[in-house]
Amino acid sequence: MSDVCFTSYFRPFVLAGLILAISSCNHTPTVVASNSSEAERIHEKEWEEAPFTLISANVLGDSLIAVVSYSGGCSEHKLSLASRGPMLKSLPPKQLLRVLHQSPGDPCRSIIQDTLISPLTSFRGTPRGTTVLVLEGWSENLFYSYP
């Protein structure tokens, strides 16, 4: 057998061995699709909503600072701030919000404490004044004042 035929013959086995070795690692592979929106949809399916405990929430300047705890420690986690609907027409206006915690499925059980710092400028109800932030899981209303 020549070297060219030999390498061509064993190439599928080497490739299969590499895939097996990589998949046995504690790593979630990224799926790449030809259509970017399809790739984003596939990636988002991997990141499911995960439980957490809201420890504290404060407004500082134009940011919400929320401290949360959750179980994990073996994979990446995402925290974000999301609207729970349109702004309520009241005086002052109210915005319903929630903290969103996502993970691809972390089997570890360490208690992690993390801080979300999220901009609030898109939740301004008037050009100047105050918007009341009603954060899901937090008993007190938060007052976001801006010039």
Buried (B, 14 or more C-beta within 10 A) or exposed (E): EEEEEEEEEEEEEEEEEEEEEEEEEEEEEEEEEEEEEEBEEBBEEBBEEBEBEBEEBEBEEBBBBBBBEBBBEEBEBEBEBEEEEEBBEEEBBBBBBBBBBBBBEBEEEEEBEBEBEBEBEEBBBEEEBBBBBBBEEBEEEBEBEBE
